[in-house]
């Protein structure tokens, strides 16, 4: 049982770390032109718990 919980926690931590890294990457790739909604959210999301979630989101970015 401990092994399953440990693997589950490692997957959660890895997903959070990847989300945070994606957030920083998307912030660097932003155009920094009006409107600044995406840039403001991504800059605030440098704080790890927030960035872990917003890294997986598309916030006004074009695909």
N, C-alpha and C positions, 0 to 999 in steps of 0.2 A: 504493500500500500504506500509506503514512504517513497518508493521508487516512482510510482505513478504521479504522486504529488510533486516530487522533485522535477520530473520531466515536464509536467504541466507548468510549473512555475518558470522553468527555463525557457519554455516556448513563449510565455507571456512577456518575460523580460526581453527576450530577443525581438519580439514584435514591437515592443515599446522603444527599444533602442533603434531599430530600423525606422520606425515612424519619426523619431526625433531627428535622425540623420536625413531622412527624406525632407523634413520640414526645413532644415538648414539649406539643403540643396535647392529646394524650390524658392527659398528666400534669395539666395545668391543669383538664381536664374531669373528673378523678377525684373520687370522693365523699369520700375520706379517712376512711372508716369501716372498722371491722374486718370482714374480714381485710385486712391491709395489703400483701398480696403484690404486687398490681399497682402500688401507689404506690412501694414499695421498688424494684422492678425498674425502673420508669420513672425514678425519681430517680437511681439508679445509671447509667442509660443516657443521662444528659445528656452523658456523655463521648462525643464524636462517633463513634468507630468502633463502639461498642456500640449507640448510639441509632440509627444508620443501619440496623441490622438489626431491633431491637425495635420500631421505629416501624411496621414493616409487619406486626407480629404482634398478635393479640388475646390478651391475658394476663388472663383472668378478667373481661373487660368484657362487659357485656350488650349485645346488639344491639337 
